[in-house]
Amino acid sequence: MSKITGQKSRRNGLQSRNIPPSLIYEIWNGKPVYYQDYQDVLVGTKTVQEVRSCVDIEGVLLALINGHPGITINRKENVLAANKVGISISKNDIVCCDIVVLEKKKLGKLQGNYVDVAPKVGIDVDTKADVSDFPNRLDDYLIQKSQKLLDFGVEKVRWVITSMQKVYIIEQGNPTWHIVNWSENIQVVHDCHLNIKQLLDEEEITY
Protein backbone atom coordinates (compact mmCIF):
# COMPACT_ATOMS: atom_id res chain seq x y z
CA MET A 1 0.00 0.00 0.00
CA SER A 2 1.32 3.43 -0.87
CA LYS A 3 2.15 5.83 1.94
CA ILE A 4 1.79 9.56 1.96
CA THR A 5 4.87 11.10 0.37
CA GLY A 6 6.08 14.30 -1.19
CA GLN A 7 5.16 16.66 1.63
CA LYS A 8 8.59 18.25 1.89
CA SER A 9 9.03 18.92 -1.81
CA ARG A 10 5.60 20.49 -2.24
CA ARG A 11 5.46 22.45 0.99
CA ASN A 12 9.00 23.77 1.34
CA GLY A 13 7.92 27.04 -0.25
CA LEU A 14 4.97 27.32 2.14
CA GLN A 15 6.69 26.69 5.48
CA SER A 16 7.51 30.35 6.01
CA ARG A 17 3.87 31.30 5.51
CA ASN A 18 2.85 29.80 8.85
CA ILE A 19 -0.18 27.83 7.64
CA PRO A 20 -2.97 28.47 10.18
CA PRO A 21 -4.51 25.57 12.16
CA SER A 22 -7.90 26.43 10.65
CA LEU A 23 -6.67 24.91 7.37
CA ILE A 24 -5.82 21.53 8.92
CA TYR A 25 -8.36 18.87 7.95
CA GLU A 26 -6.84 15.83 9.68
CA ILE A 27 -3.62 14.70 11.36
CA TRP A 28 -1.85 11.63 9.96
CA ASN A 29 1.21 10.21 11.69
CA GLY A 30 1.71 13.55 13.38
CA LYS A 31 1.61 15.48 10.10
CA PRO A 32 -1.21 17.75 8.91
CA VAL A 33 -3.44 16.88 6.00
CA TYR A 34 -4.78 20.24 4.86
CA TYR A 35 -8.10 21.22 3.36
CA GLN A 36 -8.38 21.01 -0.39
CA ASP A 37 -7.45 24.35 -2.00
CA TYR A 38 -5.78 25.56 1.21
CA GLN A 39 -3.08 27.18 -0.92
CA ASP A 40 -5.72 29.48 -2.41
CA VAL A 41 -6.32 30.84 1.09
CA LEU A 42 -2.60 31.49 1.54
CA VAL A 43 -2.47 33.59 -1.62
CA GLY A 44 -5.75 35.35 -0.86
CA THR A 45 -7.96 34.04 -3.66
CA LYS A 46 -10.27 32.09 -1.32
CA THR A 47 -11.36 32.40 2.29
CA VAL A 48 -11.01 29.76 4.99
CA GLN A 49 -14.79 29.36 4.99
CA GLU A 50 -14.82 28.68 1.25
CA VAL A 51 -12.37 25.79 1.43
CA ARG A 52 -13.96 24.30 4.55
CA SER A 53 -17.54 24.38 3.24
CA CYS A 54 -19.05 21.49 1.30
CA VAL A 55 -20.52 21.87 -2.17
CA ASP A 56 -24.24 21.57 -2.92
CA ILE A 57 -24.51 17.84 -3.68
CA GLU A 58 -22.42 16.90 -0.64
CA GLY A 59 -24.50 19.06 1.68
CA VAL A 60 -27.79 17.77 0.30
CA LEU A 61 -26.71 14.12 0.47
CA LEU A 62 -25.46 14.40 4.04
CA ALA A 63 -28.72 16.01 5.13
CA LEU A 64 -30.76 13.32 3.36
CA ILE A 65 -28.71 10.47 4.81
CA ASN A 66 -28.76 11.95 8.30
CA GLY A 67 -32.50 12.55 8.21
CA HIS A 68 -33.51 9.40 6.34
CA PRO A 69 -36.08 7.34 8.28
CA GLY A 70 -34.29 4.21 7.07
CA ILE A 71 -31.50 4.96 9.53
CA THR A 72 -33.30 2.93 12.19
CA ILE A 73 -30.53 2.27 14.68
CA ASN A 74 -31.27 0.98 18.16
CA ARG A 75 -31.22 4.35 19.90
CA LYS A 76 -31.07 2.81 23.37
CA GLU A 77 -27.70 1.33 22.50
CA ASN A 78 -26.41 3.57 19.71
CA VAL A 79 -26.24 7.23 18.75
CA LEU A 80 -25.93 8.84 15.32
CA ALA A 81 -23.42 11.70 15.13
CA ALA A 82 -22.77 14.01 12.18
CA ASN A 83 -20.97 17.16 11.02
CA LYS A 84 -17.37 16.04 10.44
CA VAL A 85 -17.01 13.99 13.61
CA GLY A 86 -13.39 14.05 14.78
CA ILE A 87 -12.02 10.60 15.66
CA SER A 88 -8.86 10.41 17.78
CA ILE A 89 -7.27 7.16 16.66
CA SER A 90 -4.07 7.97 18.55
CA LYS A 91 -2.11 11.00 19.72
CA ASN A 92 -0.69 11.40 16.21
CA ASP A 93 -3.74 10.39 14.17
CA ILE A 94 -6.98 12.37 14.14
CA VAL A 95 -9.36 11.77 11.25
CA CYS A 96 -12.97 12.73 10.66
CA CYS A 97 -16.11 11.16 9.22
CA ASP A 98 -19.22 12.94 8.00
CA ILE A 99 -21.59 10.59 9.85
CA VAL A 100 -20.86 7.88 12.42
CA VAL A 101 -22.85 5.35 14.43
CA LEU A 102 -21.47 5.01 17.97
CA GLU A 103 -22.23 2.60 20.80
CA LYS A 104 -23.37 4.57 23.84
CA LYS A 105 -21.72 2.24 26.35
CA LYS A 106 -18.35 2.78 24.67
CA LEU A 107 -18.86 6.49 24.09
CA GLY A 108 -19.59 7.33 27.71
CA LYS A 109 -20.15 10.89 28.89
CA LEU A 110 -19.79 13.64 26.28
CA GLN A 111 -16.94 15.95 27.26
CA GLY A 112 -16.42 18.20 24.25
CA ASN A 113 -13.47 16.19 22.94
CA TYR A 114 -12.77 14.16 19.83
CA VAL A 115 -14.34 10.71 19.82
CA ASP A 116 -11.71 8.26 21.09
CA VAL A 117 -13.64 5.01 20.59
CA ALA A 118 -14.19 3.20 17.33
CA PRO A 119 -17.58 3.90 15.71
CA LYS A 120 -19.57 0.94 14.46
CA VAL A 121 -20.05 2.68 11.11
CA GLY A 122 -18.32 5.58 9.39
CA ILE A 123 -19.92 7.32 6.40
CA ASP A 124 -18.16 9.87 4.19
CA VAL A 125 -19.37 11.79 1.16
CA ASP A 126 -16.37 12.74 -1.01
CA THR A 127 -13.63 14.50 0.99
CA LYS A 128 -12.44 18.01 1.75
CA ALA A 129 -8.83 16.83 2.14
CA ASP A 130 -5.99 18.01 -0.07
CA VAL A 131 -4.93 14.69 -1.61
CA SER A 132 -2.16 16.04 -3.83
CA ASP A 133 0.55 14.58 -1.56
CA PHE A 134 -0.76 11.05 -2.09
CA PRO A 135 0.82 9.18 -5.05
CA ASN A 136 -2.55 8.23 -6.55
CA ARG A 137 -4.46 11.16 -5.11
CA LEU A 138 -8.00 10.25 -3.99
CA ASP A 139 -7.55 6.49 -4.39
CA ASP A 140 -4.58 6.36 -2.02
CA TYR A 141 -6.19 8.72 0.46
CA LEU A 142 -9.43 6.74 0.53
CA ILE A 143 -7.64 3.40 0.89
CA GLN A 144 -5.28 4.55 3.62
CA LYS A 145 -7.94 6.37 5.64
CA SER A 146 -10.35 3.44 5.40
CA GLN A 147 -7.62 1.08 6.59
CA LYS A 148 -6.85 3.40 9.51
CA LEU A 149 -10.51 3.26 10.51
CA LEU A 150 -10.64 -0.54 10.23
CA ASP A 151 -7.42 -0.93 12.23
CA PHE A 152 -8.95 1.29 14.92
CA GLY A 153 -11.93 -1.05 15.12
CA VAL A 154 -14.58 0.55 12.91
CA GLU A 155 -16.86 -2.24 11.66
CA LYS A 156 -18.13 -0.70 8.43
CA VAL A 157 -16.99 2.16 6.18
CA ARG A 158 -19.31 3.57 3.53
CA TRP A 159 -17.79 6.13 1.18
CA VAL A 160 -19.93 7.93 -1.40
CA ILE A 161 -18.06 9.38 -4.40
CA THR A 162 -20.49 11.77 -6.06
CA SER A 163 -18.46 12.40 -9.22
CA MET A 164 -18.67 8.70 -10.11
CA GLN A 165 -22.04 7.98 -8.45
CA LYS A 166 -20.40 5.06 -6.66
CA VAL A 167 -20.21 3.82 -3.08
CA TYR A 168 -17.27 1.98 -1.51
CA ILE A 169 -18.34 -0.90 0.74
CA ILE A 170 -15.57 -1.65 3.23
CA GLU A 171 -16.02 -3.96 6.22
CA GLN A 172 -14.05 -5.34 9.12
CA GLY A 173 -12.85 -8.90 8.50
CA ASN A 174 -13.65 -8.83 4.78
CA PRO A 175 -10.50 -8.61 2.62
CA THR A 176 -12.58 -7.75 -0.44
CA TRP A 177 -13.61 -4.12 -0.76
CA HIS A 178 -16.51 -3.49 -3.12
CA ILE A 179 -17.46 -0.52 -5.29
CA VAL A 180 -21.14 -0.41 -6.22
CA ASN A 181 -23.42 1.97 -8.09
CA TRP A 182 -25.20 4.34 -5.75
CA SER A 183 -28.49 3.06 -7.18
CA GLU A 184 -27.99 -0.16 -5.19
CA ASN A 185 -29.24 -0.77 -1.67
CA ILE A 186 -26.37 -0.33 0.77
CA GLN A 187 -26.41 -1.83 4.25
CA VAL A 188 -25.56 0.57 7.05
CA VAL A 189 -26.35 -1.44 10.18
CA HIS A 190 -28.20 -4.72 10.49
CA ASP A 191 -31.41 -4.42 8.42
CA CYS A 192 -30.93 -0.70 7.78
CA HIS A 193 -30.23 0.07 4.12
CA LEU A 194 -29.74 3.21 2.06
CA ASN A 195 -30.15 3.82 -1.65
CA ILE A 196 -28.45 7.09 -2.57
CA LYS A 197 -30.13 7.46 -5.97
CA GLN A 198 -33.51 6.77 -4.43
CA LEU A 199 -32.92 9.40 -1.75
CA LEU A 200 -32.24 12.03 -4.40
CA ASP A 201 -35.07 10.92 -6.68
CA GLU A 202 -37.63 10.92 -3.87
CA GLU A 203 -36.78 14.56 -3.21
CA GLU A 204 -36.95 15.29 -6.96
CA ILE A 205 -33.38 16.56 -6.91
CA THR A 206 -31.52 16.62 -10.21
CA TYR A 207 -27.80 15.93 -10.30
C-alpha positions as CSV (number, residue, x, y, z in Angstrom):
1,M,0.0,0.0,0.0
2,S,1.3,3.4,-0.9
3,K,2.2,5.8,1.9
4,I,1.8,9.6,2.0
5,T,4.9,11.1,0.4
6,G,6.1,14.3,-1.2
7,Q,5.2,16.7,1.6
8,K,8.6,18.3,1.9
9,S,9.0,18.9,-1.8
10,R,5.6,20.5,-2.2
11,R,5.5,22.5,1.0
12,N,9.0,23.8,1.3
13,G,7.9,27.0,-0.2
14,L,5.0,27.3,2.1
15,Q,6.7,26.7,5.5
16,S,7.5,30.3,6.0
17,R,3.9,31.3,5.5
18,N,2.8,29.8,8.9
19,I,-0.2,27.8,7.6
20,P,-3.0,28.5,10.2
21,P,-4.5,25.6,12.2
22,S,-7.9,26.4,10.6
23,L,-6.7,24.9,7.4
24,I,-5.8,21.5,8.9
25,Y,-8.4,18.9,7.9
26,E,-6.8,15.8,9.7
27,I,-3.6,14.7,11.4
28,W,-1.9,11.6,10.0
29,N,1.2,10.2,11.7
30,G,1.7,13.6,13.4
31,K,1.6,15.5,10.1
32,P,-1.2,17.7,8.9
33,V,-3.4,16.9,6.0
34,Y,-4.8,20.2,4.9
35,Y,-8.1,21.2,3.4
36,Q,-8.4,21.0,-0.4
37,D,-7.4,24.3,-2.0
38,Y,-5.8,25.6,1.2
39,Q,-3.1,27.2,-0.9
40,D,-5.7,29.5,-2.4
41,V,-6.3,30.8,1.1
42,L,-2.6,31.5,1.5
43,V,-2.5,33.6,-1.6
44,G,-5.7,35.4,-0.9
45,T,-8.0,34.0,-3.7
46,K,-10.3,32.1,-1.3
47,T,-11.4,32.4,2.3
48,V,-11.0,29.8,5.0
49,Q,-14.8,29.4,5.0
50,E,-14.8,28.7,1.2
51,V,-12.4,25.8,1.4
52,R,-14.0,24.3,4.6
53,S,-17.5,24.4,3.2
54,C,-19.1,21.5,1.3
55,V,-20.5,21.9,-2.2
56,D,-24.2,21.6,-2.9
57,I,-24.5,17.8,-3.7
58,E,-22.4,16.9,-0.6
59,G,-24.5,19.1,1.7
60,V,-27.8,17.8,0.3
61,L,-26.7,14.1,0.5
62,L,-25.5,14.4,4.0
63,A,-28.7,16.0,5.1
64,L,-30.8,13.3,3.4
65,I,-28.7,10.5,4.8
66,N,-28.8,11.9,8.3
67,G,-32.5,12.5,8.2
68,H,-33.5,9.4,6.3
69,P,-36.1,7.3,8.3
70,G,-34.3,4.2,7.1
71,I,-31.5,5.0,9.5
72,T,-33.3,2.9,12.2
73,I,-30.5,2.3,14.7
74,N,-31.3,1.0,18.2
75,R,-31.2,4.3,19.9
76,K,-31.1,2.8,23.4
77,E,-27.7,1.3,22.5
78,N,-26.4,3.6,19.7
79,V,-26.2,7.2,18.7
80,L,-25.9,8.8,15.3
81,A,-23.4,11.7,15.1
82,A,-22.8,14.0,12.2
83,N,-21.0,17.2,11.0
84,K,-17.4,16.0,10.4
85,V,-17.0,14.0,13.6
86,G,-13.4,14.1,14.8
87,I,-12.0,10.6,15.7
88,S,-8.9,10.4,17.8
89,I,-7.3,7.2,16.7
90,S,-4.1,8.0,18.6
91,K,-2.1,11.0,19.7
92,N,-0.7,11.4,16.2
93,D,-3.7,10.4,14.2
94,I,-7.0,12.4,14.1
95,V,-9.4,11.8,11.3
96,C,-13.0,12.7,10.7
97,C,-16.1,11.2,9.2
98,D,-19.2,12.9,8.0
99,I,-21.6,10.6,9.8
100,V,-20.9,7.9,12.4
101,V,-22.8,5.4,14.4
102,L,-21.5,5.0,18.0
103,E,-22.2,2.6,20.8
104,K,-23.4,4.6,23.8
105,K,-21.7,2.2,26.4
106,K,-18.3,2.8,24.7
107,L,-18.9,6.5,24.1
108,G,-19.6,7.3,27.7
109,K,-20.1,10.9,28.9
110,L,-19.8,13.6,26.3
111,Q,-16.9,15.9,27.3
112,G,-16.4,18.2,24.3
113,N,-13.5,16.2,22.9
114,Y,-12.8,14.2,19.8
115,V,-14.3,10.7,19.8
116,D,-11.7,8.3,21.1
117,V,-13.6,5.0,20.6
118,A,-14.2,3.2,17.3
119,P,-17.6,3.9,15.7
120,K,-19.6,0.9,14.5
121,V,-20.0,2.7,11.1
122,G,-18.3,5.6,9.4
123,I,-19.9,7.3,6.4
124,D,-18.2,9.9,4.2
125,V,-19.4,11.8,1.2
126,D,-16.4,12.7,-1.0
127,T,-13.6,14.5,1.0
128,K,-12.4,18.0,1.7
129,A,-8.8,16.8,2.1
130,D,-6.0,18.0,-0.1
131,V,-4.9,14.7,-1.6
132,S,-2.2,16.0,-3.8
133,D,0.5,14.6,-1.6
134,F,-0.8,11.0,-2.1
135,P,0.8,9.2,-5.0
136,N,-2.6,8.2,-6.5
137,R,-4.5,11.2,-5.1
138,L,-8.0,10.3,-4.0
139,D,-7.5,6.5,-4.4
140,D,-4.6,6.4,-2.0
141,Y,-6.2,8.7,0.5
142,L,-9.4,6.7,0.5
143,I,-7.6,3.4,0.9
144,Q,-5.3,4.6,3.6
145,K,-7.9,6.4,5.6
146,S,-10.3,3.4,5.4
147,Q,-7.6,1.1,6.6
148,K,-6.9,3.4,9.5
149,L,-10.5,3.3,10.5
150,L,-10.6,-0.5,10.2
151,D,-7.4,-0.9,12.2
152,F,-8.9,1.3,14.9
153,G,-11.9,-1.0,15.1
154,V,-14.6,0.5,12.9
155,E,-16.9,-2.2,11.7
156,K,-18.1,-0.7,8.4
157,V,-17.0,2.2,6.2
158,R,-19.3,3.6,3.5
159,W,-17.8,6.1,1.2
160,V,-19.9,7.9,-1.4
161,I,-18.1,9.4,-4.4
162,T,-20.5,11.8,-6.1
163,S,-18.5,12.4,-9.2
164,M,-18.7,8.7,-10.1
165,Q,-22.0,8.0,-8.4
166,K,-20.4,5.1,-6.7
167,V,-20.2,3.8,-3.1
168,Y,-17.3,2.0,-1.5
169,I,-18.3,-0.9,0.7
170,I,-15.6,-1.7,3.2
171,E,-16.0,-4.0,6.2
172,Q,-14.1,-5.3,9.1
173,G,-12.9,-8.9,8.5
174,N,-13.6,-8.8,4.8
175,P,-10.5,-8.6,2.6
176,T,-12.6,-7.8,-0.4
177,W,-13.6,-4.1,-0.8
178,H,-16.5,-3.5,-3.1
179,I,-17.5,-0.5,-5.3
180,V,-21.1,-0.4,-6.2
181,N,-23.4,2.0,-8.1
182,W,-25.2,4.3,-5.8
183,S,-28.5,3.1,-7.2
184,E,-28.0,-0.2,-5.2
185,N,-29.2,-0.8,-1.7
186,I,-26.4,-0.3,0.8
187,Q,-26.4,-1.8,4.3
188,V,-25.6,0.6,7.0
189,V,-26.3,-1.4,10.2
190,H,-28.2,-4.7,10.5
191,D,-31.4,-4.4,8.4
192,C,-30.9,-0.7,7.8
193,H,-30.2,0.1,4.1
194,L,-29.7,3.2,2.1
195,N,-30.2,3.8,-1.7
196,I,-28.5,7.1,-2.6
197,K,-30.1,7.5,-6.0
198,Q,-33.5,6.8,-4.4
199,L,-32.9,9.4,-1.7
200,L,-32.2,12.0,-4.4
201,D,-35.1,10.9,-6.7
202,E,-37.6,10.9,-3.9
203,E,-36.8,14.6,-3.2
204,E,-37.0,15.3,-7.0
205,I,-33.4,16.6,-6.9
206,T,-31.5,16.6,-10.2
207,Y,-27.8,15.9,-10.3
